[in-house]
Amino acid sequence: MAEATAPKPSSSVKLVLLGEAAVGKSSLVLRFVNNDFQENKEPTIGAAFLTQKCNLPTRTIKFEIWDTAGQERFASLAPMYYRNAQSALVVYDLTKPTSLVKAKHWVAELQRQASPGIVIALVGNKLDLTNESASSSNNLGDDSEGDATEGEADDGDARKVSTAEAKSYAEEEGLLFFETSAKNGTNVSEVFTAIANAIPETSLKGARGPGATQAASRTEDQSRVNLTGPRDSAAKDTCAC
Amino acid sequence: MGRTSGQGSLSPDAHAQHNTGIQPAETANQENGASAMSLDNQKDGASNRSQDDTEDDKQDGKIQVGDGPKERDSQKDQLETGIERPQDKQEARMDEAGPETQNVDIEEGTETQDSGLEERPPLPPRPSLLQNAEQPFATHSTSKRPGLASKPTTALSSVDIQTLSFPDGSRGTFSTPAHRTVSDSLSVSGLSTGQSTPHRKVSQNGSEFDDNTSLRSYAPTLRANGDLASLLDEGLNSQSPAWKLLSTQSESVNPFESVDYENISLINFGQEFDQIEAVGAQEGNEEEVLSQWKAKLKHYLILSSAGKPIYSRHGDQNLINGYIGIIQTIISFYEEAKDPLLGFTAGGTRFVISTDGPLYFVAISRLGESDSQLRTQLEALYMQILSTLTLPTLTQLFKNRPNTDLSRPLEGTETLLSSLADTFTKGSASALLSALECLKIRKSQRHLINNTLLKTRTDKLLYGLIVAGGRLVSVVRPKRHSLHPSDLQLIFNMLFEAGSVKAGGGENWIPVCLPGFNNKGYLYMYVSFINAHDDVNTSGERPSTASRGREDEIAILLISADKESFFELKQMRDDVVEQLEQNGSMSLIKAAVRQGRPKASEIVPGTILRHFLYKSRSNVQFMMPSFSPHFETLIAKRRLMSLYHNLHASTHAKHSHVKVLHCVSRDSVSLAWTTPLFEFYCVAGPNASRAALAQGANQVIQWVKREEERVFIIGGAVF
C-alpha cells in the first residue's frame, strides 16, 4: 500500500497554534493527533512540538505543530514559533469575548510579522458548551454547526461570541473559519484538512518539492539559518551565563 | 496490712502470674504487685486502665509506707535501708553481662521477680520521686537505686539527662524499651501531635525522661566506651528469656498497625487534596466551604507586601481575601518594627512566615513539621516563582508598581505551585533531605549511558539528563557548572508531579529559570518522554496520553542557554535514544524502572526495618526502599514521613549535637543516625528491640557501602 502510494507527494507543513490561555489549543491538538480529550487539562508550559500526517487525495501533508502556551509571559517567545510557519491556528473560546479580542491581536501580528503566504484559520472552540442539551439529543458531528446557530438563541447557552460576528471578521481578513469542540471532536479534523488544502501547491513544491522525504531535517536547517540571523536582537531573554 | 491485700485484689492477674510462691513481707508484696503489673502492661500494650490501676497502687503504697518509719524522708535514709541486698544483686549482674543500660532495662522483668523471690526488707518511702513519676516503674527504682547511690539526686536536677555524652565526643538521646508501656506520653518523640520546634520537643522529652531517668538511672551507660554502633549492639545476648519470649511474639508487628490511636490529626488527610468548592457556587454554602477550608491540615499563602493575594493552595480569592488581609497586617506590623515575624503558634497550628523581597510566604501546618522544614518548603515555592519570572523581572515588576498583582504574570503556574505544595504535604524524602534519588543500575551501565550522552552532545548543550520516574539515571554537565538539587526539584516537580508537560504529549520546549544556577535569566529545556512499558514507541511519535503512572516515565532533558536550539537538541535526543537502543541501555533502564525500588526486606533479608532513608552527604543523594508493603496508603506514607520529619528536626536542630536518636512510640520504633558521611533514618515495628534496630541499621549501611556506585551517581560525566 505504501509502495503503491509512493508517488503521492509528501510534504511538511509547519503550523503554529496561538490564542489566549485556556481556550483549548492543546486540546484541539490532542484531539487531532491522538483523538483524545482530557478534562481540566493543565496549562501548557512553554511550547509543545507534535507531528501528525494528514492524507489528502493528491498528497500527504505532515504537520509539524507548535502548540504554544497562551499566557502573557510567553508572548515574547511567539515569533520563534510562527516564523517560517506556513499555517497558523488562531483559537478563541466562544464563551469568552475577550479571547476573540486577543485572537484578533494575534491575527494582526501574524499578518504583520509572519511569512507573507501564511494560511491562518480562526477557530472558535468549546462548541460543546454552547447548547449542551441540543448536542446531547442530536447526533454529534454531522450537523453540529447547525446546532450551534440554533443554540445561540437558547437561554442556557454559554455562547458569548456569535458565529456571525466571528465569521464576518474572518471573511474580512481572509481567514479560514471554524467552530469546533475538542471535547467531542466536532470539526477538529476538518480544520486541519482545510488548512492542508489551503496551503498553495506552489509553496509546497517551491520550498520542499525536491527534498520531501527529508522535510524534517530541512525544516531544521531553515530554522537554524534564521536563528543566527535577525533574531539575535530578540535573544536578550536568554540566560546570562 | 489491710491495704496491701486490697491493693492485691486490684490486680489479681498480676499476682497470680508473677508472684506465685512468694511469701514476702507485706511491703515487699505490695512492691511486687506493682512491678508485676507493669510487666503485664508491657504485654498488653499499656492500656489506660491498667495504668490507672497501677497509679492507684502507687498511691496506696505511698500512704501505706508513709505509716512506717516516720523520719525516712531524706533520700539518704532510703538508700541506707535498701542498700544491702540490691547491691549484691547489682554485682551479680555485672558479673553476668556487664552493666550496660540495655541490660538493666531489659532484665527488669526477671529482676523484679528475683527481688520478689528473695525476702527483702521493707523499703522506705520516697515521696518526692513517687510524685514525679507517674509511671508504673516507680517502684522498680527502689531495687536499683542502691547500686547507684549518688546518682538519683543528680539525675533529678539535670534537665537534659536524656542526652548522653560518650567518650568519643558524640552524644546520643535514648529512650528505653520499657518506655513502651507509657507510649502515650512518648507520642511527642514519635509522631508529634502538636506544633513544636525541635528545641521544644527535646526539652519536652527532657522532662519526661527526667522522671524516668532519675528513677531508672542511665548511669551505667555513661561509662560506656567504644563507638555508638557497638554500644547499640550490646545487650543482644543478654536479654532475659521472658523478654525474648515477648519479643519473638511481637516483633512481627509492623509500624503504624494500630492506626486508631495517635492518628486523630490525620483523620481527614484523605480529603486534604480535594478541591474546595467556590464560594457562591450555590447559595448559602459559605459556612460549608469555610469548614472545608479550615479542615485542611496544611495551607500555603503567598501575598505581596502590599497585601495582594498571589497564591493560596486552598480556597479561591473570595474565601482567602479576608485572611490575606489579616496576615498582611500582622506581618507588616512586625516589619515596621524592624523585627520581622518568623512564626507563631495558634492552638495546634504552626504559622511560619518567610519574606523574600516584595513577597510574603506563609505556611500554616498542623502536620508537625519544624520551622526550618516549613521554611525550606516556602523557599522552594519562592524558587518556583523565580523559575517562572526570574529575579530581575520580579524586582522590576514591583519597582514599577508596588501594587502589582503578581497572579497575572504567574498565570498558569498555580498547578506547579500546588503540586510542589502537595508534595510537601504528602511528605517527600527528597524535599526533606534536600537530596536527589537515583535509579539503581550497575556502574558500568551508567558509564555507558553517560558516554552515550557525551558522544551525542551538541555544542548548545548545557546540561543533559536522563530521569526515570523522578530518579536520576544519568547526568552530563560542563566542568565548571554543577546542578543544584533545588533546581532539579523544580524540574522534577514540573515534569513528574504537575503533569502539565506530560499531558501535553509530544516534545516540549520550556523556558525555565533555574535559580540555583542563575536567577537572572532563562534556560531552555527540551523534554521528551519515553514510556517504560512501551517498548516500540521510541521514534519521537507521541505516545498515548492515557493516564500513566509517573513512576515509569523516562524523560530525556536537554538544557541549553540558546532558545533557538530546539531542533539541535531534538536531533541529539533522537541520536541518544537510537544509541541507547542499540547498546541495550534503554531496555536496561526500562527494566530498572519497571522493577521499582527494592523492598527493605529485599535489601537486607529478614531485617526488622520496614523503611529507611539513607542520605549520602557528599553526593547530595539519598536512597530509600519501596513504600510497599507497609506504607502504601496516603496516610501511612504521611505518618512515615512525619516520623522522618521529627527525626530530622531533632538531629538538625540548632545547637543540637545529637548523632544517634532512638525513638520509641506506641506504634513504631525509629532510629536516626548522622555522621559526617551520611544521614540515616529508619523505622521498625513497635516491638523491635533497640539492638535489633541497630543491627538492621548497620546491615543497611553496609549494604549501601557495598552498592554505593550503583545507588548513587558518583562524580557524573563532565565535558
Interface residues (C-beta under 8 A of the other chain):
Chain A: A21 S26 L30 V33 N34 D36 Q38 K41 E42 P43 T44 I45 G46 A47 A48 F49 L50 T51 I65 D67 A69 G70 Q71 E72 R73 F74 L77 M80 T219 E220 S223 R224 L227 R231 A235 D237 T238 C239 A240 C241
Chain B: T388 L389 R408 P409 E411 G412 T413 T415 L416 L462 H481 M494 A498 G499 S500 V501 A503 G504 G505 G506 E507 N508 W509 I510 P511 V512 C513 F517 N518 K520 G521 Y522 L523 Y524 M525 G540 E541 R542 S544 T545 A546 A561 D562 K563 E564 S565 F566 F567 E568 K570 Q571
